[in-house]
Amino acid sequence: MILNEKKGVAYYTFPNFSNQPGIAHGIFTRNGGNSTGPYEGLNISFGVGDDKKNVIKNRNIISSIFNDRNIVSARQVHGTDGIIFKEGEDSVFREDSKEPLVGDALISNKNQMLFMIKVADCQPVMVYDPKQRVAANIHSGWRGSVKNIIGHTIRIMGDKFNCKSSDLIAGIGPSLGPCCAEFVNYKKEIPEAYWTYKNQDNYFDFWAMSKDQLCNAGVLPGNIHLSNICTKCHTDRFFSYRGEGTTGRFAAVIGLV
């Protein structure tokens, strides 16, 4: 991934997205921001116990990186529902602590709107169709992974926006790596069909799972970039629930500009 810095804030971009005109994206580190204590830095989640005022300031910092454009997020529930924002249709949203939108994938062809997911070990998966100009931001925790939220989202892109899978580019961001994704109760939590992603020590490779799900949905392997950055191994740069317990959430943002 490409490390960027703007206004003193560090964020990563996918190399296969960065050469695409008319799209903005970034996966932000935890560094900078106004939060303190276990949320220290650039926490953007209202739901972890942080002071709401600090979260609003942190979100405004991220908005300022993108020329103060509106950033939309949702209450994430580890499901497979996608929220669609379509050009020519009104989109009603309110950015506050209640986050009335509920879903784990944000999909849009609207200009000047940015979409954010909140992560701390879960995978931020971005998908973009440069031909139809449609962007999707996916929150894929282990529960979403075994439900194949990635496949669900790509089907929505096809059904609602006429996207062809072979045109899509995708990126899998910093998240819990195969080095740290231990599931001692995997027989109860993870369907047997996914046990092939487990090593002998009960560690799962969800990065490989997500890449396979993208490919199975028709995305070309050469169009997928994998960050290979484990959040638990790098708590100096990212929030990690597995590594820290009570902690913040970092931002993954994408949208058409």
C-alpha positions in Angstrom: 0.0 0.0 0.0 1.0 3.6 -0.5 1.6 5.7 2.7 0.4 9.3 2.4 0.4 12.3 4.7 -1.8 15.3 4.5 -2.3 18.0 7.1 -0.3 15.9 9.5 -2.6 12.9 9.1 -1.3 9.5 7.8 -3.4 7.3 5.6 -2.8 4.4 3.1 -4.1 4.1 -0.4 -4.3 1.1 -2.7 -1.9 1.3 -5.7 -4.5 -0.1 -8.1 -7.0 2.6 -7.0 -4.6 5.5 -6.9 -4.3 5.8 -10.7 -8.0 5.9 -11.2 -9.4 9.4 -11.9 -12.5 10.7 -10.2 -12.2 8.6 -7.1 -10.9 9.3 -3.6 -10.1 6.8 -0.9 -7.9 6.2 2.1 -7.4 3.9 5.0 -6.4 6.0 8.0 -4.1 5.1 10.8 -4.9 5.7 14.5 -2.3 8.4 14.7 -3.4 12.0 15.2 -6.8 13.0 16.3 -8.3 14.1 19.6 -9.3 11.0 21.5 -7.5 9.9 24.7 -7.1 6.9 26.9 -7.7 3.5 25.1 -9.2 5.4 22.1 -6.1 7.6 21.8 -5.7 9.1 18.4 -8.1 9.2 15.4 -11.0 7.1 16.7 -14.1 7.6 14.5 -16.6 5.3 16.2 -19.4 6.6 18.5 -20.1 3.1 19.8 -16.9 2.2 21.8 -17.2 4.5 24.7 -15.2 7.5 23.5 -16.3 11.1 24.1 -18.8 12.0 21.3 -17.1 15.5 20.9 -13.8 13.9 20.2 -15.3 11.5 17.6 -16.9 14.4 15.8 -13.6 16.3 15.7 -11.8 13.2 14.4 -14.4 12.7 11.7 -14.0 16.3 10.7 -10.3 15.8 10.4 -10.9 13.0 7.9 -13.4 15.1 6.0 -10.9 17.9 5.7 -8.5 15.5 3.9 -11.2 15.2 1.2 -11.9 19.0 1.0 -14.6 18.9 3.6 -16.9 16.5 1.7 -19.7 14.8 3.6 -18.8 11.4 4.9 -21.6 8.8 5.4 -21.3 5.8 7.7 -23.7 3.2 9.1 -24.3 1.1 12.2 -22.4 -2.1 11.4 -24.0 -5.4 12.5 -21.8 -8.1 10.9 -24.4 -8.9 8.4 -24.6 -8.9 4.6 -27.0 -6.0 3.9 -25.8 -3.3 1.5 -27.0 0.3 1.6 -27.4 1.8 -1.9 -26.9 5.4 -2.8 -28.0 5.9 -6.4 -27.6 8.9 -8.7 -31.0 10.6 -9.2 -32.4 9.2 -6.0 -32.6 11.1 -2.8 -30.4 9.8 0.0 -31.5 10.6 3.5 -28.8 10.3 6.2 -27.8 11.9 9.4 -24.3 11.9 10.8 -24.6 11.6 14.5 -24.1 9.1 17.4 -27.3 7.2 16.5 -26.2 6.3 12.9 -29.7 5.4 11.7 -28.4 3.6 8.6 -27.8 -0.1 9.3 -25.6 -2.3 7.1 -22.1 -3.5 6.4 -21.7 -2.5 2.8 -22.1 1.0 1.3 -22.5 1.1 -2.5 -22.9 4.2 -4.6 -22.5 5.9 -8.0 -23.1 9.4 -6.5 -20.5 12.1 -6.9 -19.3 14.1 -4.0 -20.3 11.6 -1.4 -17.8 9.6 0.6 -18.5 6.4 2.5 -16.8 5.3 5.6 -16.5 2.0 7.5 -15.1 1.6 11.0 -12.6 -1.2 11.7 -10.3 -2.6 14.3 -9.3 -6.1 13.0 -12.2 -6.6 10.6 -11.4 -6.3 6.9 -12.1 -3.1 5.0 -12.7 -4.3 1.5 -13.0 -1.7 -1.3 -14.4 -2.4 -4.7 -14.6 0.0 -7.7 -16.0 -0.3 -11.2 -14.2 2.3 -13.3 -16.5 1.8 -16.3 -19.9 2.2 -14.5 -18.2 4.5 -11.8 -19.6 2.6 -8.8 -17.8 2.3 -5.5 -18.4 -0.1 -2.6 -17.0 0.0 0.9 -17.4 -3.4 2.7 -17.0 -4.2 6.4 -16.0 -7.8 6.5 -15.4 -9.2 10.0 -15.2 -13.0 10.4 -18.9 -13.2 10.7 -19.4 -11.3 7.5 -16.7 -13.3 5.8 -18.4 -16.7 6.5 -21.6 -15.2 5.2 -19.8 -14.0 2.1 -20.7 -10.3 2.3 -18.2 -9.7 -0.5 -20.1 -11.9 -2.9 -23.4 -10.3 -1.8 -22.0 -6.9 -2.5 -20.7 -7.7 -5.9 -24.1 -9.2 -6.8 -25.8 -5.9 -5.7 -23.3 -4.0 -7.9 -24.3 -6.1 -10.8 -28.1 -6.0 -10.2 -28.4 -2.4 -9.3 -25.7 -0.7 -11.4 -25.0 -3.2 -14.2 -21.4 -3.7 -13.1 -19.4 -6.5 -14.7 -17.2 -8.4 -12.2 -14.4 -8.6 -14.7 -14.2 -4.8 -14.7 -13.9 -4.4 -11.0 -10.8 -3.6 -9.0 -10.6 -4.4 -5.3 -8.4 -3.9 -2.3 -8.3 -5.7 1.1 -7.0 -3.4 3.8 -5.1 -3.8 7.1 -6.9 -6.3 9.3 -6.3 -9.3 11.4 -3.8 -11.5 9.6 -3.3 -15.2 9.5 -0.5 -14.8 12.0 -3.1 -13.7 14.7 -6.5 -14.9 13.7 -6.8 -17.7 16.2 -10.2 -19.4 16.6 -10.1 -22.1 19.3 -13.9 -22.6 19.0 -13.8 -22.7 15.2 -16.0 -25.8 15.0 -18.9 -23.8 16.5 -18.2 -20.5 14.9 -16.9 -21.2 11.4 -18.7 -23.4 8.8 -16.8 -26.5 7.9 -16.6 -25.3 4.3 -14.1 -22.7 5.5 -11.8 -25.0 7.5 -9.5 -25.2 4.5 -8.3 -21.7 5.5 -7.1 -23.0 8.9 -3.6 -24.1 9.7 -2.7 -26.8 12.2 -2.7 -24.3 15.1 -6.3 -23.1 14.6 -5.3 -19.8 12.9 -7.4 -18.8 9.9 -6.3 -16.9 6.8 -9.2 -14.5 6.2 -7.2 -12.6 3.7 -7.0 -15.6 1.4 -10.7 -16.2 2.0 -11.6 -12.7 0.9 -9.4 -12.9 -2.2 -11.0 -16.2 -3.1 -14.5 -14.7 -2.6 -13.7 -11.8 -4.9 -12.4 -14.2 -7.5 -15.4 -16.5 -7.1 -17.6 -13.5 -7.8 -15.7 -12.8 -11.0 -13.1 -10.3 -10.0 -9.8 -10.9 -11.9 -6.9 -11.9 -9.6 -4.7 -9.3 -11.1 -7.2 -6.6 -10.1 -7.0 -7.4 -6.4 -4.5 -5.8 -4.0 -3.9 -7.3 -0.6 -2.3 -5.0 2.0 -0.7 -7.8 4.0 -0.8 -5.6 7.1 -2.0 -7.2 10.4 -3.6 -4.8 12.7 -2.9 -6.8 15.9 0.8 -6.9 14.9 0.8 -3.1 14.4 -1.1 -1.5 17.2 1.3 1.5 16.9 -0.5 2.3 13.6 -4.0 0.7 13.9 -6.6 0.0 16.5 -6.9 -3.7 17.2 -9.7 -5.3 19.2 -7.8 -8.6 19.5 -4.7 -6.8 20.6 -6.2 -4.3 22.9 -9.7 -5.1 23.9 -11.2 -1.7 24.7 -10.0 0.4 21.8 -11.1 2.7 19.0 -11.9 2.2 15.3 -10.0 3.5 12.4 -11.5 4.7 9.2 -11.6 3.3 5.6 -13.1 5.9 3.2 -14.0 5.8 -0.5 -16.2 7.8 -2.9 -16.6 9.4 -6.2 -15.4 13.0 -6.6 
